[in-house]
Amino acid sequence: MSCGLRRTVSRLAVIVLALGSLARGAETVSVAAASNLIYVLDALTAEFKRGAPGVAVTLTTGASGSLFAQIKQGAPFDVFLSADTEYPREAVAQRIGAADTLRTFATGRIVLWTTHDGLDLTDLAIVVRGAKVRKIALANPLTAPYGRAAQAALAHAGVRQEAAAKLVVGENISQTAQFVETGNAEVGFVALSLVLSPRLKSVGTWRELPAAAHPGVTLDHAGVLTERGARNAAARRYLDFLASESAKKILRASGYNVP
């Protein structure tokens, strides 16, 4: 082989390697996640990228049911992280989710939260009946699992009917928290992960409602790859990462129980 030909082959090899690196660097994962995960997602994604620096991760949050509807309509999401197990299971049933990727990665916890001084949250029934409480915020039970848990808690406490006239409904759990934070509702049902977040951890007071307080509604959070995501190796890596010890540590610190 001539010297000139060797130089040409060498240059081609460098170009091929560079293109390969660019292709790897161009890997993307689009994650659609329930709103209660809004703060923990940044920490999770940063940890994921420590082991996958070439993967670009885009995050979209909203009510689980709203995200599911978007996926049904063809939204280009790879990973669906729901605040329940029902929507991911339905995605599998409707063949828009990959059955072999369905898994529970965390269990959420719900709290009663207020920014009003002197409001005792010890007894939910007393809170609902109190004259100081004119508005009670909860997420839309039709699309948000935390909203369904709040509704179940009111029924369990025997005050669902009494609470009805006071309810203000958020599109998702983040908007519900905004109602309480801004004082538009004296009290609200929100995710523990939100009140533990750096932005809200010193705001107001809260009391956790145990799982027994909202019977029939679990807050097991399940993830699944969409039909599109099942063809994306980086998306599989992201979903697998959520079962890692480093991800579990972040989830625990953010107010979740983990499997």
Secondary structure, DSSP 8 states (H G I E B T S, - for coil): --HHHHHHHHHHHHHHHHHHHHHHHT-EEEEEEEGGGTTHHHHHHHHHHHH-TT-EEEEEEE-HHHHHHHHHTT---SEEE-SSSHHHHHHHHTTSB-GGG-EEEEE--EEEEE-STT---S-HHHHHH-TT---EEEE-TTT-HHHHHHHHHHHHTT-HHHHHTTEEEESSHHHHHHHHHTTSSSEEEEEHHHHTSTTTTTSSEEEEE-GGGSTT---EEEEEEBTTGGG-HHHHHHHHHTTSHHHHHHHHHTT-B--
